């Protein structure tokens, strides 16, 4: 029961952080395009993945810190 509550609270914190993690994901994606020569077709999938990853990481930090 408590494990389900931890997951729910982490997801709630992560959803709130989605909006705030867009800018860092854009910066990292542009850096990857410059340094790694990433294709333009990968820009949106990489940025979306980074937004979700950053949001989950911040949500975990907020929940357990």
C-alpha positions in Angstrom: 0.0 0.0 0.0 2.7 2.5 0.9 4.7 1.5 -2.2 1.7 2.6 -4.4 1.5 5.9 -2.5 5.2 6.5 -3.3 4.7 5.9 -7.0 1.6 8.1 -7.1 3.3 11.0 -5.3 6.4 10.7 -7.6 4.2 10.8 -10.7 2.3 13.8 -9.3 5.5 15.7 -8.7 6.8 14.7 -12.1 3.7 15.9 -14.0 4.0 19.3 -12.4 7.7 19.5 -13.5 7.0 18.7 -17.2 6.5 22.3 -18.0 9.6 23.5 -16.3 11.9 20.8 -17.8 11.2 21.8 -21.4 13.9 24.5 -21.5 16.7 22.3 -20.1 15.7 19.5 -22.5 15.9 22.0 -25.5 19.3 23.2 -24.4 20.7 19.6 -24.1 19.1 18.6 -27.4 20.7 21.6 -29.2 24.0 20.8 -27.5 23.8 17.1 -28.7 23.0 18.3 -32.3 26.1 20.6 -32.3 28.6 18.2 -30.6 27.4 14.8 -31.8 26.1 15.7 -35.2 22.7 14.3 -34.4 20.2 14.2 -37.3 17.4 16.8 -37.4 14.8 14.0 -37.5 15.9 12.9 -34.0 15.4 16.4 -32.5 11.8 16.0 -31.4 12.0 12.4 -30.0 15.2 13.1 -28.1 13.8 16.3 -26.7 10.5 14.6 -25.6 12.5 11.8 -24.0 14.7 14.2 -22.1 11.7 16.2 -20.9 10.1 13.0 -19.5 13.4 11.8 -18.0 14.3 15.1 -16.4 10.7 15.4 -15.0 10.9 11.9 -13.5 14.3 12.6 -11.9 13.1 15.9 -10.4 9.9 14.2 -9.2 12.0 11.4 -7.5 14.2 14.0 -5.9 11.2 16.0 -4.6 9.5 12.9 -3.3 12.4 11.4 -1.4 14.5 14.4 -0.4 
